[in-house]
Amino acid sequence: MPSSDRSLPATRLEVVRWLVDGMNVIGSRPDGWWKDRDGAMLRLVDLLERWAAEDGEDVTVVFERPPSPPIRSTVIEVAHAPRPRPNSADDEIVRRLRAEPNPSAVRVVTSDRWLADRAWAVGATVEGAESFRIRLEQ
């Protein structure tokens, strides 16, 4: 899991856009999520919605495949990779980072070193999936 040593503390004056590797956050807790992936995705979106609404955060969660049934939100963006395959959410997050006009205003949530390295390379900050999950549950 990447450390958040290289992430900068956000102030309330900064606008931080969060790009969340959904399955990394889900997988940070061995709570049986693998028995119902779609249910776990729905529970994560619910946690993210409550956190974003309470704290005014701009959040996009990215999954490798679309949830079934689809999850709609008016609070956060629920996205998925164009083609479901292993690590495709990482590829989609990198694509979004490259399209971002100000990547230094983006914080990527992941436990994948490869993705963390790519995020840091374009100037984004990174928070580990487990510490982010703790943040959500506080």
Buried (B, 14 or more C-beta within 10 A) or exposed (E): BBEBEEBEEBEEEEEBBBBBBBBBBBBBEEEEBEEEBBEBBBBBBEBBBEBBEEEEBBBBBBBBBBBEEEBEBEBBBBBBBEEEEEEBBBBBBBEBBEEBEEBEBBBBBBBBEEBBEBBBEBEBBBBBBBBBBEEBEE
